[in-house]
Amino acid sequence: MRYTSIELLTNNSHAQQAIWWHISPSADLFVNTQDDLMHWGEFDTPVHHYLTKLSELQNSRKDSYRYLYSAYLRSGASINPTVFVENQDLDQHGEIEAAYKAHGPTRYLNIRERPGSISLIARKRDFVVHQAFDLWNFAFKGTASLPPDSVENNSLEQQSAG
């Protein structure tokens, strides 16, 4: 396990300030109104997911996971102090969702995708988007098409304008 994973696992403050990553088939993840629970992870966790499914994705471009998002938790978001371990006995759609409902964003130790990394289950409303990438075009989407309340105050667009 990497040092950064240990910090995410053991330090709530570090986990609250970290940048989390998600891969999605949706180009408008932070624009659409759907607010389902989503799995966010360290950078290489969604990339691992993407690469393991790459051949499947290339054969059918429809609904493929091609958009990589980075985001951080909104100010004041609290993280569940309990950390789960992903294993065959863990009902991710039951136990972790129940933990989220009771305590907010909830971490778990990955066993399947990039074993040893840390992921977080949370809703979009818990996050502020940082960046969005189209992995098929390797193009930075930036923040221009995202609603202002979803974009960090010090965005790249503002930095380049100043």
MIBAZA-835436 format. One record per residue (C-alpha): residue in one letter; z, y, x. Coordinates in steps of 0.25 Angstrom, whole numbers, plus 5000, padded with zeros to 4 digits. Layout:
! MIBAZA-835436
AZYX/...
This chain:
! MIBAZA-835436
M500050005000/R499650145005/Y500650255007/T500050334996/S500150214987/I501650204990/E501850354988/L501150344974/L502050214971/T503350274975/N503350424974/N503150484960/S502950624965/H501850574974/A501150494962/Q501250624954/Q500550704964/A499450604968/I498050604965/W497650484957/W496250424955/H495550354943/I494150294941/S493550304928/P492150294921/S492450424914/A491750554921/D492650634912/L493950574913/F494750694912/V493950764902/N493950654891/T495050644882/Q495450504884/D496850494890/D497050344893/L497950284903/M497150274917/H497450214930/W497450314942/G497650274956/E497650304971/F496150344975/D495750204980/T496250134967/P495150184958/V494150174969/H494550024971/H494350004956/Y492950074957/L492549994969/T492949864963/K492149884951/L490949954958/S489949844956/E490349834942/L490249984940/Q488849994947/N488249894938/S488649964925/R488850114927/K489250134912/D490750164911/S490950144926/Y492150194934/R491450294942/Y492350424941/L493550434951/Y494550534947/S495750594954/A496950664947/Y498350694949/L499550694939/R499750814931/S500950904935/G502250844929/A501650704927/S502750604929/I502450464935/N503150344930/P504150304941/T503850154938/V502650094946/F502049964941/V501349864949/E499949814944/N499949664943/Q499649554934/D500849574926/L500749724924/D500149764910/Q499449894915/H499049924901/G500449904895/E501549924906/I500950044913/E500450104900/A501850094895/A502450154908/Y501450274907/K501850294892/A503350294896/H503250364910/G501850434912/P500950394924/T501250264930/R500950204943/Y500650064947/L500349984960/N498949924960/I498749784962/R497249774958/E496549904962/R496849944976/P498149854977/G499349934981/S498850074976/I499550144965/S498950184951/L499450264940/I499150254925/A499150384918/R498350464908/K497350574911/R498250674905/D499250644917/F498250694927/V497450814932/V496050774938/H495850804952/Q494450754955/A493350664949/F492250584956/D491050514951/L491050394960/W489550354957/N489050494961/F490150524971/A490150664966/F491450744964/K491550784950/G492550894953/T493350954941/A492351044934/S492150954922/L493650924920/P494551004911/P495351114918/D496651054914/S496250924921/V495950984934/E496951024945/N497151174946/N496651174961/S495351094958/L494251084969/E493351174960/Q494451284961/Q494551264976/S493151274978/A492951404970/G494151474977/
